Amino acid sequence: MATEQDAASDAALGGAGSAPEAPPAPPTAAGAAPALIEPDDSVRSLFDSRTLPPTTDSSAASVDGLNDPTSMSPPRYLTRGDPSATSGLTFNEAFAQLRQTSSYDKSAAAQVEAQAKPPTRDAAATVYVNRRQTGNPLLKAVRNVGLEFRDGLVPDYVMGDASCCVLFLSVRYHLLHNNYLEERVQNVRKDDPTRYRTKLVLCFVDVDDNEVALREINRVALLSDFTLVLAWSWLEAARYLETLKSYENKSATLIKEKVEAEFLPKANDVLTSIRSVNKTDVVTLLSTFGSVKGLMNASMEELSLCPGVGVKKVRQLLETFQEPFTKQ
């Protein structure tokens, strides 16, 4: 009887046709996360994009003209083609269409290409080097001019306008190969006898006992119209190359002695070459005797009367004036 009353009260509280009570969940371990409940198909469709219906809006499906065949604007990205069609292409061929997209920046590409090009050297400050000189320690000592290796050069070093050529040789190498310099000189002369205005042999002296070797090198250079230049260090040899490059187009008057046109500067140059005679003495002597001829004909007593001219200077003046120009 009590059981029937309890069932009737439960039915009144839960409503007619209510589902039976679900069994309790199994107990979990302390601290363990509760098990995830897999949603049914109706809930999955709200989160899974694969269950969304296909869109019918053509404007939404067309992005920058990728899917719209009537769009004339260039695509923003590369379209995905057949992978088998591009498997045998090179990198440039596969990405050739990248230049046709709107994302391609021509200014940035031009800047990258300009940076990739090697800088051009000024011919006025460049010395052309033969390939056979690769590894020569002389090249590391050159600082003030540019060096550029070139194929087909007969000399070792050629200045920018081919007006000067240099053959490099060390004394040690000459002792091992005594015919090397003659062969190189003959090759330069066969190349073009009138091409180089100045021809030099730059010899690096790296042997203490070098007298015989230098005499042989000098003979070959002299008979071949080459100028021999000796260097005792790599730095000195590099300075010779830099100086030749700097003065290749300069006039010879830059290295000539400047001779004054007036009388007093000329007299100073001549008389001050005598030991202990200075410019003040020259002015005193010329003002006393009037000319160089009168000074040379003066006696010891007359020279001694000049102020500032002592016995030592008088003796040296007389010895210089009375000494013959030609030695017996």
Order of alpha helices (4+ residues) and beta strands (2+ residues): alpha-alpha-alpha-alpha-alpha-beta-alpha-beta-beta-beta-alpha-alpha-beta-alpha-beta-alpha-alpha-alpha-alpha-alpha-alpha
